[in-house]
Amino acid sequence: MNSKEIVEKYNQFVMHTYAPTVALSEGKGCKVRNPEGGSYLDFTSGISVHNVGHCHPKVVKAIQDQATKLGHSSNLFFNENQALLAERLSHLTLDGKCFFCNSGAEANEAMIKLARLWGHEKGKYEVITMVQSFHGRTLGMIAATGQVKVQNGFEPIPIGFAYAEFNNLESVKAAITDRTVAVLVEAVQGEGGIHPATEEFMVGLRQLCDEKELLLLCDEVQCGMGRTGKWWGWQHYPIKPDAFSIAKSLADGVPMGALVASPKLSDVFKPGNHASTFGGNPLASAAALAVLDVIEQENLVKQAETMGNLFREGLKLFVEKYQQVLEIRGEGLLIGMVVQGRAKEVVDACRDMGLLCCVAGEHVVRFLPPLNVKEDEMVEALEMIGDALDELYGNGE
Ligand SMILES: *Cc1c(COP(=O)(O)O)cnc(C)c1O
């Protein structure tokens, strides 16, 4: 099918929850193509999913090999890949145990259920989340998400959440009650506009949680897996959470989420407490193991830091050149460019130049290249962004 035919079928048969712009049919590394053969540089990476780039040969091979052996078996049976993946994630993180599911929202749901079960005997269940956070679109997670725009129309919203201001410790303190069981935070708010947490805030949260016997939970769905130049966003601070969620880039597009817990929380769930049919199946686990191999072997965590610094330096020139470009924010290759007008206009103009990027809120253009983006691809992207800004804002004069 050509792009036009695909769009027509979407209009007729796919619910209009998104507003997709172009059809994509092939990808390799940082490049994607539409059915007509037109190519783009992809600085969305499927929204922080392809941290190792599109169709990485090692990941493709792992998926192909596993698909011919045993794709799925359910959690009624042991599978080696899930065992190996849990071991790898545990060693990379909190030395505890993992639970596997299929998406970010589900990983967060599992984490909230774990916290509630942990607090159950003491009658504690409420989780404090941040204004402008994003935790997913299930009924539970729209309640956790501190943005009314994801809740509007879906009332009644499930109870059990309270909201505090991000990077404002006093606000979190004020939200604590006898019911509070945990604080949930993103080390870098993604959808909310690429806002990194301050060290003072994260260290303060850890102390506060220890003092009040609350759990500190991190949502690493977007900022985990090397994206910010550390394996996990929380590693930018001298703290550890009690548990955290992963998804997006975990299995490179094979849908997979994980809840990773410290030893303190590793044995709270008992058989029958929580479940997932697909979670951690041999196929997804094989993909995730290959992703971890590639990130380690190609040194991509360090690469994200180096390339992120370079890219942000390039973007900062636009702040000097255009009064409409206000600020460059982020960590590693999770980058936001704040503009005065609508970010979507910039995204559209970039796409016309051949660069795919996305928005993070009304005024933030978000760049999420794969962690193995090459320097010449970054230079090319910067040129395209420059051309797009010239077209929108004039050439700086
Ligand atoms: C994308 C995202 C989610 C939701 O993940 P899904 O896989 O879409 O359910 C949750 N939290 C954060 C921080 C995210 O970026």
The ligand as a Gaussian input file, in Angstrom:
#p B3LYP/6-31G(d) Opt

LIG

0 1
 C        5.491000       6.347000      27.990000
 C        5.487000       6.445000      29.449000
 C        4.617000       5.673000      30.249000
 C        3.561000       4.799000      29.641000
 O        4.089000       3.730000      28.924000
 P        3.128000       2.856000      27.982000
 O        4.028000       1.760000      27.506000
 O        2.653000       3.760000      26.890000
 O        2.021000       2.363000      28.823000
 C        4.734000       5.764000      31.609000
 N        5.629000       6.577000      32.187000
 C        6.486000       7.326000      31.469000
 C        7.477000       8.192000      32.168000
 C        6.435000       7.305000      30.080000
 O        7.235000       8.078000      29.355000

